[in-house]
Amino acid sequence: MSWDWIVRIWERYWPLFLRGAGLSLLIALIGTAVGLVIGLAVATVRQIPKRKTIVGKGLMHLVNFLLTCYIELFRSTPMMVQAMVIYYGSELFLGISVDKLTAAFFIVSVNTGAYMSEIVRGGIFAVPKGQVEACRAVGLSHTQSMLYVILPQTLRNILPATANEFIINLKDSAVLNIISVNELFFVSRSIAGGNIRYFETFLITSVIYLVMTLPMNRLLKYFERRMDGPKTFNVQEVS
């Protein structure tokens, strides 16, 4: 290893490194945000009370079956395989030519949504059942209970897991190089192939990943503390 080579590679290729890092960060941010929305929607639908009519029961069974298939499919297969199937299969079987960046956003989002749906479901179960009963007692519907009482607390419960999903997506975006997305790993591999200095190139890459993940982790922990509220507070009586 030569430190001169590290400096030389960085000075020559730093715009490519930063461009790849920016795309990796963008994919992770959008994928995690959209995946969270998907997870909230899926978990909320799966918590809908059972219907009394035969048609209602049959419809809910069908919806729950389809959602379970979606969750198990994307949780049980690697993202790299999903990328290959979705990107190449969409044109082969559906005749739809998908842009590789659009495919990247879609793949990460639906993959994250499958994991987030289970995380959200656990967050919902963490809310005391007494609050659900209280919502029913005051006449709130299931939708109102979820929107105004359950989901706000669920978001607080799942914040650490959501931060962890973001960091996982930031690192796992490297698998999208299989469909030629110009994220950080793809750029680094191209640079290393050009100068035949693999160790020095990927040492720079590892530092960039570290620089991206650590501040985001600290930022999310800051928001988590802010959502906790003050450690000490005074209870005031209202006359």
PARO-673653 format. One record per residue: x negated, y negated, z negated of N, C-alpha, C in turn; chain; residue in three letters. Coordinates in steps of 0.001 Angstrom, whole numbers, padded with zeros to 6 digits. Layout:
(site (X, Y, Z), (X, Y, Z), (X, Y, Z), "A", "ALA")
...
REM end
This chain:
(site (-000836, 001197, 000000), (000000, 000000, 000000), (-000863, -001236, 000000), "A", "MET")
(site (-000477, -002242, 000745), (-001209, -003504, 000813), (-000256, -004649, 000503), "A", "SER")
(site (-000617, -005461, -000490), (000209, -006618, -000819), (000224, -007615, 000332), "A", "TRP")
(site (-000873, -007628, 001103), (-000901, -008512, 002269), (000178, -008129, 003273), "A", "ASP")
(site (000410, -006818, 003425), (001444, -006363, 004339), (002833, -006763, 003845), "A", "TRP")
(site (003042, -006688, 002541), (004338, -007089, 001982), (004613, -008558, 002276), "A", "ILE")
(site (003614, -009399, 002035), (003758, -010834, 002308), (003960, -011073, 003797), "A", "VAL")
(site (003213, -010355, 004622), (003301, -010533, 006065), (004674, -010125, 006592), "A", "ARG")
(site (005180, -008990, 006106), (006495, -008522, 006550), (007585, -009506, 006127), "A", "ILE")
(site (007500, -009988, 004891), (008511, -010933, 004415), (008457, -012235, 005198), "A", "TRP")
(site (007274, -012770, 005425), (007154, -014029, 006149), (007673, -013911, 007583), "A", "GLU")
(site (007516, -012753, 008175), (007921, -012578, 009574), (009397, -012229, 009713), "A", "ARG")
(site (009909, -011428, 008784), (011250, -010884, 008975), (012272, -011366, 007952), "A", "TYR")
(site (011952, -012361, 007121), (012877, -012733, 006067), (014264, -013159, 006584), "A", "TRP")
(site (014367, -013797, 007774), (015733, -014103, 008249), (016568, -012849, 008503), "A", "PRO")
(site (015923, -011782, 009014), (016650, -010533, 009251), (017049, -009878, 007932), "A", "LEU")
(site (016137, -009896, 006954), (016465, -009342, 005638), (017669, -010058, 005029), "A", "PHE")
(site (017647, -011386, 005066), (018725, -012160, 004455), (020038, -011981, 005211), "A", "LEU")
(site (019966, -011859, 006539), (021177, -011644, 007321), (021796, -010284, 006984), "A", "ARG")
(site (020954, -009270, 006883), (021458, -007944, 006518), (022007, -007912, 005102), "A", "GLY")
(site (021328, -008610, 004178), (021800, -008666, 002796), (023135, -009395, 002710), "A", "ALA")
(site (023271, -010468, 003481), (024529, -011212, 003481), (025685, -010378, 003989), "A", "GLY")
(site (025446, -009571, 005032), (026507, -008719, 005561), (026857, -007613, 004568), "A", "LEU")
(site (025853, -007040, 003913), (026121, -006024, 002888), (026968, -006604, 001760), "A", "SER")
(site (026627, -007817, 001342), (027380, -008476, 000272), (028807, -008781, 000703), "A", "LEU")
(site (028976, -009224, 001947), (030313, -009534, 002460), (031174, -008275, 002538), "A", "LEU")
(site (030602, -007187, 003019), (031341, -005927, 003113), (031761, -005459, 001724), "A", "ILE")
(site (030840, -005558, 000750), (031158, -005122, -000618), (032244, -005993, -001239), "A", "ALA")
(site (032165, -007302, -001041), (033158, -008208, -001624), (034544, -007969, -001035), "A", "LEU")
(site (034639, -007952, 000294), (035937, -007763, 000940), (036471, -006359, 000664), "A", "ILE")
(site (035601, -005359, 000760), (036032, -003985, 000510), (036549, -003793, -000901), "A", "GLY")
(site (035877, -004395, -001892), (036316, -004256, -003285), (037614, -005015, -003525), "A", "THR")
(site (037723, -006234, -002969), (038934, -007030, -003172), (040150, -006365, -002533), "A", "ALA")
(site (040008, -005939, -001278), (041126, -005277, -000599), (041423, -003930, -001257), "A", "VAL")
(site (040370, -003209, -001653), (040569, -001933, -002337), (041305, -002092, -003653), "A", "GLY")
(site (041032, -003192, -004363), (041747, -003458, -005615), (043225, -003686, -005347), "A", "LEU")
(site (043537, -004446, -004299), (044941, -004687, -003940), (045628, -003370, -003577), "A", "VAL")
(site (044933, -002540, -002785), (045495, -001234, -002419), (045712, -000382, -003668), "A", "ILE")
(site (044728, -000377, -004554), (044836, 000406, -005778), (045988, -000048, -006645), "A", "GLY")
(site (046173, -001366, -006774), (047292, -001888, -007558), (048628, -001477, -006937), "A", "LEU")
(site (048716, -001577, -005606), (049964, -001223, -004929), (050270, 000266, -005077), "A", "ALA")
(site (049272, 001109, -004849), (049486, 002556, -004925), (049867, 002971, -006345), "A", "VAL")
(site (049118, 002460, -007332), (049406, 002829, -008719), (050781, 002333, -009152), "A", "ALA")
(site (051174, 001145, -008697), (052489, 000610, -009063), (053612, 001458, -008473), "A", "THR")
(site (053444, 001844, -007203), (054464, 002676, -006557), (054577, 004026, -007264), "A", "VAL")
(site (053453, 004586, -007664), (053486, 005898, -008323), (054090, 005832, -009722), "A", "ARG")
(site (054216, 004622, -010281), (054821, 004464, -011600), (056314, 004153, -011539), "A", "GLN")
(site (056889, 004103, -010336), (058324, 003823, -010217), (059121, 004950, -010887), "A", "ILE")
(site (060057, 004608, -011735), (060851, 005658, -012407), (061580, 006538, -011399), "A", "PRO")
(site (061850, 007764, -011796), (062540, 008713, -010926), (063979, 008248, -010658), "A", "LYS")
(site (064361, 008408, -009413), (065722, 008044, -009024), (066707, 009145, -009413), "A", "ARG")
(site (067961, 008741, -009587), (068986, 009693, -010003), (069620, 010406, -008814), "A", "LYS")
(site (069692, 009749, -007661), (070320, 010360, -006496), (069365, 011349, -005832), "A", "THR")
(site (069938, 012285, -005093), (069129, 013296, -004404), (068254, 012646, -003336), "A", "ILE")
(site (068818, 011681, -002615), (068053, 010998, -001572), (066890, 010219, -002191), "A", "VAL")
(site (067192, 009547, -003292), (066144, 008787, -003968), (065036, 009681, -004482), "A", "GLY")
(site (065407, 010810, -005074), (064398, 011752, -005565), (063546, 012300, -004416), "A", "LYS")
(site (064211, 012667, -003319), (063483, 013207, -002173), (062528, 012193, -001583), "A", "GLY")
(site (062977, 010931, -001490), (062133, 009875, -000944), (060916, 009622, -001828), "A", "LEU")
(site (061123, 009591, -003143), (060003, 009353, -004059), (059023, 010521, -004039), "A", "MET")
(site (059532, 011746, -003929), (058647, 012908, -003831), (057785, 012820, -002568), "A", "HIS")
(site (058394, 012395, -001464), (057650, 012259, -000210), (056584, 011171, -000320), "A", "LEU")
(site (056959, 010032, -000879), (056006, 008922, -001031), (054848, 009329, -001944), "A", "VAL")
(site (055160, 009957, -003081), (054110, 010396, -003998), (053206, 011448, -003363), "A", "ASN")
(site (053793, 012316, -002548), (052993, 013335, -001861), (052022, 012687, -000879), "A", "PHE")
(site (052502, 011725, -000101), (051638, 011049, 000869), (050533, 010253, 000176), "A", "LEU")
(site (050870, 009577, -000916), (049862, 008811, -001650), (048831, 009734, -002289), "A", "LEU")
(site (049269, 010872, -002794), (048337, 011842, -003369), (047395, 012385, -002303), "A", "THR")
(site (047924, 012657, -001111), (047079, 013124, -000005), (046029, 012074, 000355), "A", "CYS")
(site (046454, 010814, 000398), (045514, 009724, 000697), (044402, 009645, -000348), "A", "TYR")
(site (044779, 009703, -001605), (043793, 009602, -002685), (042817, 010769, -002647), "A", "ILE")
(site (043340, 011975, -002538), (042477, 013154, -002559), (041580, 013218, -001328), "A", "GLU")
(site (042103, 012797, -000176), (041309, 012837, 001057), (040094, 011931, 000964), "A", "LEU")
(site (040291, 010695, 000514), (039187, 009736, 000502), (038284, 009899, -000712), "A", "PHE")
(site (038768, 010540, -001764), (037904, 010797, -002914), (037102, 012088, -002746), "A", "ARG")
(site (037539, 012965, -001861), (036907, 014282, -001732), (035972, 014393, -000539), "A", "SER")
(site (035847, 013322, 000248), (034953, 013343, 001401), (033970, 012181, 001309), "A", "THR")
(site (032735, 012349, 001799), (031740, 011270, 001739), (032129, 010091, 002634), "A", "PRO")
(site (031738, 008896, 002235), (032052, 007713, 003028), (031377, 007779, 004400), "A", "MET")
(site (030202, 008393, 004469), (029516, 008502, 005754), (030344, 009322, 006745), "A", "MET")
(site (030934, 010422, 006264), (031785, 011245, 007120), (033044, 010473, 007510), "A", "VAL")
(site (033624, 009745, 006568), (034807, 008939, 006862), (034498, 007899, 007931), "A", "GLN")
(site (033315, 007283, 007845), (032926, 006279, 008837), (032844, 006884, 010232), "A", "ALA")
(site (032254, 008060, 010333), (032128, 008727, 011630), (033496, 009092, 012193), "A", "MET")
(site (034356, 009659, 011356), (035672, 010107, 011810), (036535, 008925, 012229), "A", "VAL")
(site (036568, 007864, 011417), (037435, 006721, 011711), (036923, 005934, 012909), "A", "ILE")
(site (035612, 005683, 012951), (035064, 004831, 014015), (035144, 005523, 015379), "A", "TYR")
(site (034700, 006766, 015437), (034706, 007473, 016720), (036052, 008138, 017012), "A", "TYR")
(site (036735, 008585, 015961), (038015, 009255, 016166), (039119, 008318, 016615), "A", "GLY")
(site (039067, 007043, 016203), (040116, 006103, 016592), (040154, 005902, 018100), "A", "SER")
(site (038996, 005908, 018730), (038966, 005751, 020183), (039215, 007076, 020888), "A", "GLU")
(site (038739, 008168, 020313), (038871, 009468, 020957), (040310, 009970, 020948), "A", "LEU")
(site (041003, 009806, 019801), (042351, 010356, 019661), (043453, 009315, 019831), "A", "PHE")
(site (043173, 008065, 019450), (044202, 007029, 019525), (044004, 006069, 020689), "A", "LEU")
(site (042829, 006129, 021321), (042550, 005225, 022429), (042337, 003793, 021987), "A", "GLY")
(site (041981, 003593, 020716), (041766, 002253, 020164), (040271, 002024, 019964), "A", "ILE")
(site (039731, 001028, 020636), (038323, 000687, 020481), (038172, -000307, 019332), "A", "SER")
(site (037609, 000147, 018238), (037499, -000674, 017032), (036103, -001274, 016942), "A", "VAL")
(site (036031, -002566, 016677), (034742, -003210, 016445), (034081, -002592, 015223), "A", "ASP")
(site (032759, -002411, 015277), (032075, -001714, 014194), (032166, -002459, 012861), "A", "LYS")
(site (032195, -003792, 012905), (032316, -004549, 011661), (033724, -004423, 011084), "A", "LEU")
(site (034725, -004464, 011957), (036103, -004249, 011509), (036264, -002858, 010909), "A", "THR")
(site (035653, -001877, 011562), (035695, -000509, 011041), (035020, -000426, 009677), "A", "ALA")
(site (033921, -001164, 009495), (033212, -001152, 008216), (034091, -001696, 007097), "A", "ALA")
(site (034763, -002831, 007344), (035650, -003398, 006340), (036788, -002429, 006009), "A", "PHE")
(site (037357, -001814, 007038), (038478, -000896, 006838), (038038, 000332, 006039), "A", "PHE")
(site (036912, 000907, 006394), (036423, 002126, 005739), (036159, 001884, 004263), "A", "ILE")
(site (035432, 000809, 003952), (035104, 000525, 002556), (036371, 000197, 001769), "A", "VAL")
(site (037312, -000513, 002391), (038536, -000914, 001696), (039391, 000287, 001337), "A", "SER")
(site (039649, 001171, 002314), (040528, 002318, 002028), (039836, 003324, 001108), "A", "VAL")
(site (038512, 003431, 001227), (037782, 004311, 000318), (037847, 003785, -001112), "A", "ASN")
(site (037629, 002482, -001260), (037709, 001872, -002588), (039130, 001935, -003137), "A", "THR")
(site (040126, 001753, -002260), (041515, 001801, -002700), (041881, 003133, -003326), "A", "GLY")
(site (041327, 004231, -002779), (041613, 005552, -003337), (041074, 005674, -004757), "A", "ALA")
(site (039869, 005178, -004985), (039281, 005231, -006335), (039977, 004241, -007271), "A", "TYR")
(site (040268, 003030, -006752), (040874, 002018, -007602), (042287, 002406, -008026), "A", "MET")
(site (043003, 003170, -007206), (044349, 003576, -007593), (044332, 004427, -008856), "A", "SER")
(site (043330, 005295, -008973), (043214, 006101, -010188), (042718, 005264, -011366), "A", "GLU")
(site (041838, 004321, -011086), (041358, 003430, -012145), (042508, 002574, -012670), "A", "ILE")
(site (043326, 002041, -011765), (044477, 001226, -012172), (045477, 002074, -012951), "A", "VAL")
(site (045689, 003294, -012505), (046617, 004179, -013217), (046164, 004406, -014658), "A", "ARG")
(site (044859, 004593, -014839), (044335, 004725, -016196), (044497, 003447, -016995), "A", "GLY")
(site (044323, 002289, -016322), (044520, 001015, -017007), (045960, 000803, -017429), "A", "GLY")
(site (046905, 001271, -016604), (048331, 001166, -016961), (048643, 002037, -018173), "A", "ILE")
(site (048085, 003247, -018194), (048323, 004136, -019330), (047709, 003590, -020615), "A", "PHE")
(site (046691, 002716, -020478), (046047, 002143, -021663), (046903, 001072, -022325), "A", "ALA")
(site (047888, 000539, -021607), (048802, -000447, -022194), (049759, 000279, -023131), "A", "VAL")
(site (049928, -000188, -024363), (050816, 000498, -025318), (052218, 000693, -024765), "A", "PRO")
(site (052776, 001878, -024993), (054112, 002194, -024488), (055182, 001317, -025116), "A", "LYS")
(site (054886, 000811, -026304), (055862, -000054, -026959), (056169, -001305, -026153), "A", "GLY")
(site (055187, -001779, -025366), (055417, -002969, -024557), (056365, -002663, -023403), "A", "GLN")
(site (056258, -001464, -022851), (057175, -001050, -021791), (058599, -000969, -022341), "A", "VAL")
(site (058744, -000392, -023534), (060059, -000291, -024152), (060616, -001672, -024489), "A", "GLU")
(site (059725, -002579, -024886), (060176, -003940, -025185), (060673, -004645, -023928), "A", "ALA")
(site (060003, -004394, -022803), (060447, -004984, -021535), (061847, -004492, -021171), "A", "CYS")
(site (062085, -003219, -021369), (063409, -002673, -021073), (064458, -003242, -022024), "A", "ARG")
(site (064027, -003465, -023283), (064976, -003965, -024283), (065456, -005373, -023956), "A", "ALA")
(site (064595, -006177, -023371), (064993, -007556, -023038), (065594, -007651, -021639), "A", "VAL")
(site (065738, -006509, -020953), (066434, -006491, -019674), (065572, -006697, -018451), "A", "GLY")
(site (064255, -006560, -018579), (063396, -006714, -017414), (063449, -005456, -016546), "A", "LEU")
(site (063442, -005660, -015249), (063401, -004535, -014320), (061990, -003943, -014292), "A", "SER")
(site (061849, -002810, -013613), (060529, -002182, -013502), (059541, -003122, -012816), "A", "HIS")
(site (059985, -003769, -011740), (059102, -004688, -011008), (058694, -005864, -011884), "A", "THR")
(site (059642, -006454, -012592), (059325, -007580, -013476), (058394, -007160, -014605), "A", "GLN")
(site (058620, -005990, -015161), (057753, -005492, -016233), (056318, -005322, -015750), "A", "SER")
(site (056170, -004766, -014553), (054835, -004542, -014005), (054136, -005869, -013700), "A", "MET")
(site (054874, -006816, -013091), (054257, -008070, -012662), (053874, -008976, -013832), "A", "LEU")
(site (054749, -009069, -014828), (054573, -010076, -015875), (053968, -009542, -017168), "A", "TYR")
(site (054014, -008242, -017379), (053546, -007698, -018658), (052448, -006654, -018477), "A", "VAL")
(site (052692, -005652, -017650), (051788, -004499, -017574), (050539, -004802, -016747), "A", "ILE")
(site (050721, -005288, -015514), (049581, -005482, -014627), (048568, -006530, -015119), "A", "LEU")
(site (049009, -007662, -015715), (048000, -008588, -016254), (047082, -007943, -017289), "A", "PRO")
(site (047635, -007094, -018139), (046803, -006389, -019124), (045968, -005299, -018457), "A", "GLN")
(site (046549, -004690, -017421), (045810, -003664, -016694), (044576, -004241, -016030), "A", "THR")
(site (044707, -005430, -015445), (043558, -006065, -014794), (042426, -006294, -015783), "A", "LEU")
(site (042772, -006678, -016992), (041735, -006850, -018017), (041108, -005509, -018373), "A", "ARG")
(site (041903, -004476, -018443), (041379, -003161, -018814), (040432, -002590, -017757), "A", "ASN")
(site (040720, -002877, -016488), (039944, -002251, -015411), (038820, -003140, -014900), "A", "ILE")
(site (038612, -004310, -015495), (037572, -005215, -015000), (036185, -004577, -014991), "A", "LEU")
(site (035757, -003882, -016065), (034430, -003236, -016002), (034323, -002200, -014890), "A", "PRO")
(site (035378, -001404, -014701), (035358, -000398, -013639), (035355, -001052, -012260), "A", "ALA")
(site (036048, -002188, -012126), (036055, -002904, -010851), (034673, -003454, -010534), "A", "THR")
(site (034000, -003987, -011545), (032628, -004459, -011346), (031710, -003323, -010925), "A", "ALA")
(site (031918, -002164, -011521), (031118, -001001, -011156), (031391, -000572, -009715), "A", "ASN")
(site (032663, -000643, -009281), (033009, -000307, -007902), (032349, -001269, -006925), "A", "GLU")
(site (032285, -002550, -007290), (031639, -003521, -006407), (030160, -003185, -006221), "A", "PHE")
(site (029476, -002869, -007309), (028059, -002535, -007222), (027857, -001260, -006404), "A", "ILE")
(site (028742, -000277, -006595), (028664, 000957, -005804), (028858, 000649, -004320), "A", "ILE")
(site (029838, -000207, -004001), (030076, -000558, -002599), (028900, -001303, -001997), "A", "ASN")
(site (028265, -002156, -002791), (027109, -002899, -002293), (025984, -001953, -001905), "A", "LEU")
(site (025768, -000935, -002706), (024716, 000039, -002401), (025157, 001024, -001324), "A", "LYS")
(site (026407, 001474, -001405), (026879, 002476, -000454), (027155, 001905, 000928), "A", "ASP")
(site (027127, 000576, 001065), (027275, -000001, 002406), (026137, 000444, 003320), "A", "SER")
(site (025060, 000977, 002723), (023934, 001470, 003521), (024344, 002627, 004428), "A", "ALA")
(site (025375, 003397, 004039), (025775, 004536, 004865), (026414, 004082, 006168), "A", "VAL")
(site (026829, 002803, 006235), (027469, 002308, 007448), (026480, 002122, 008584), "A", "LEU")
(site (025191, 002309, 008290), (024211, 002260, 009380), (024453, 003383, 010384), "A", "ASN")
(site (025229, 004406, 009960), (025514, 005539, 010832), (026360, 005113, 012031), "A", "ILE")
(site (027125, 004001, 011895), (027893, 003468, 013018), (027290, 002142, 013488), "A", "ILE")
(site (026009, 001939, 013166), (025220, 000800, 013669), (025699, -000551, 013166), "A", "SER")
(site (026209, -000595, 011936), (026520, -001876, 011301), (025205, -002489, 010823), "A", "VAL")
(site (024982, -003749, 011142), (023697, -004390, 010860), (023590, -004863, 009413), "A", "ASN")
(site (023861, -003947, 008473), (023700, -004302, 007057), (022222, -004163, 006672), "A", "GLU")
(site (021933, -004307, 005392), (020552, -004426, 004935), (019716, -003188, 005243), "A", "LEU")
(site (020266, -002002, 005013), (019501, -000786, 005259), (019204, -000619, 006741), "A", "PHE")
(site (020178, -000900, 007601), (019980, -000784, 009045), (018879, -001729, 009505), "A", "PHE")
(site (018912, -002975, 009022), (017884, -003956, 009378), (016520, -003506, 008883), "A", "VAL")
(site (016479, -003007, 007643), (015195, -002573, 007073), (014609, -001398, 007851), "A", "SER")
(site (015460, -000470, 008248), (014979, 000665, 009025), (014433, 000219, 010376), "A", "ARG")
(site (015087, -000772, 010989), (014607, -001291, 012266), (013259, -001991, 012106), "A", "SER")
(site (013115, -002760, 011024), (011854, -003459, 010772), (010739, -002467, 010492), "A", "ILE")
(site (011037, -001458, 009666), (010027, -000444, 009339), (009618, 000350, 010573), "A", "ALA")
(site (010557, 000616, 011477), (010216, 001323, 012701), (009344, 000497, 013628), "A", "GLY")
(site (009454, -000837, 013517), (008651, -001700, 014378), (007225, -001883, 013896), "A", "GLY")
(site (007032, -001923, 012577), (005675, -002158, 012058), (005045, -000911, 011440), "A", "ASN")
(site (005800, 000197, 011385), (005308, 001481, 010838), (004795, 001298, 009401), "A", "ILE")
(site (005409, 000395, 008645), (005069, 000197, 007229), (006348, 000422, 006422), "A", "ARG")
(site (006679, 001701, 006226), (007948, 002046, 005605), (007979, 001702, 004123), "A", "TYR")
(site (006910, 001995, 003401), (006929, 001757, 001962), (007061, 000274, 001661), "A", "PHE")
(site (006250, -000533, 002301), (006284, -001971, 002036), (007633, -002574, 002420), "A", "GLU")
(site (008179, -002127, 003550), (009464, -002672, 004012), (010589, -002333, 003046), "A", "THR")
(site (010654, -001070, 002625), (011750, -000680, 001747), (011520, -001092, 000296), "A", "PHE")
(site (010282, -001431, -000050), (010050, -002049, -001356), (010693, -003426, -001390), "A", "LEU")
(site (010540, -004171, -000309), (011219, -005465, -000202), (012733, -005280, -000244), "A", "ILE")
(site (013226, -004249, 000450), (014661, -003970, 000486), (015204, -003659, -000906), "A", "THR")
(site (014468, -002865, -001663), (014924, -002515, -003009), (014988, -003746, -003909), "A", "SER")
(site (014040, -004655, -003757), (014062, -005887, -004543), (015277, -006745, -004178), "A", "VAL")
(site (015591, -006786, -002896), (016759, -007567, -002450), (018041, -006986, -003039), "A", "ILE")
(site (018186, -005658, -003009), (019359, -005030, -003618), (019437, -005363, -005111), "A", "TYR")
(site (018292, -005337, -005775), (018259, -005637, -007205), (018663, -007078, -007458), "A", "LEU")
(site (018178, -007991, -006635), (018505, -009406, -006791), (019997, -009651, -006565), "A", "VAL")
(site (020612, -008871, -005692), (022048, -009046, -005432), (022915, -008448, -006531), "A", "MET")
(site (022536, -007299, -007050), (023406, -006601, -008000), (023338, -007183, -009410), "A", "THR")
(site (022163, -007545, -009878), (022034, -008020, -011258), (022820, -009305, -011527), "A", "LEU")
(site (022704, -010356, -010701), (023502, -011565, -010983), (025007, -011317, -010913), "A", "PRO")
(site (025458, -010491, -009963), (026882, -010211, -009864), (027377, -009463, -011089), "A", "MET")
(site (026555, -008560, -011601), (026926, -007823, -012810), (027056, -008767, -013996), "A", "ASN")
(site (026120, -009709, -014113), (026179, -010689, -015205), (027390, -011606, -015046), "A", "ARG")
(site (027697, -011984, -013807), (028835, -012868, -013566), (030141, -012200, -013949), "A", "LEU")
(site (030302, -010942, -013588), (031523, -010216, -013919), (031652, -009993, -015428), "A", "LEU")
(site (030530, -009774, -016111), (030573, -009652, -017565), (030964, -010975, -018206), "A", "LYS")
(site (030553, -012087, -017602), (030951, -013401, -018102), (032464, -013574, -018001), "A", "TYR")
(site (033034, -013202, -016839), (034490, -013289, -016679), (035209, -012367, -017653), "A", "PHE")
(site (034600, -011222, -017940), (035202, -010287, -018892), (035266, -010908, -020284), "A", "GLU")
(site (034200, -011588, -020678), (034199, -012256, -021987), (035210, -013400, -022019), "A", "ARG")
(site (035330, -014113, -020894), (036284, -015210, -020843), (037725, -014709, -020965), "A", "ARG")
(site (037998, -013553, -020391), (039348, -012990, -020480), (039650, -012477, -021872), "A", "MET")
(site (038620, -012180, -022650), (038832, -011729, -024019), (039377, -012845, -024908), "A", "ASP")
(site (039072, -014104, -024522), (039501, -015221, -025345), (038531, -015460, -026492), "A", "GLY")
(site (038777, -016450, -027309), (037888, -016750, -028435), (037905, -015659, -029489), "A", "PRO")
(site (036767, -015498, -030164), (036677, -014476, -031212), (037449, -014865, -032461), "A", "LYS")
(site (037580, -016158, -032674), (038320, -016640, -033851), (039414, -017595, -033368), "A", "THR")
(site (040567, -017517, -033972), (041665, -018400, -033617), (042574, -018562, -034832), "A", "PHE")
(site (043340, -019611, -034810), (044261, -019899, -035893), (045698, -019669, -035412), "A", "ASN")
(site (046466, -019056, -036268), (047874, -018814, -035976), (048675, -019985, -036536), "A", "VAL")
(site (049414, -020667, -035680), (050196, -021819, -036089), (051683, -021452, -036102), "A", "GLN")
(site (052331, -021881, -037113), (053771, -021639, -037205), (054517, -022694, -036425), "A", "GLU")
(site (055548, -022248, -035757), (056395, -023165, -034982), (057705, -023314, -035720), "A", "VAL")
(site (058020, -024527, -036055), (059255, -024774, -036825), (060436, -024912, -035888), "A", "SER")
REM end
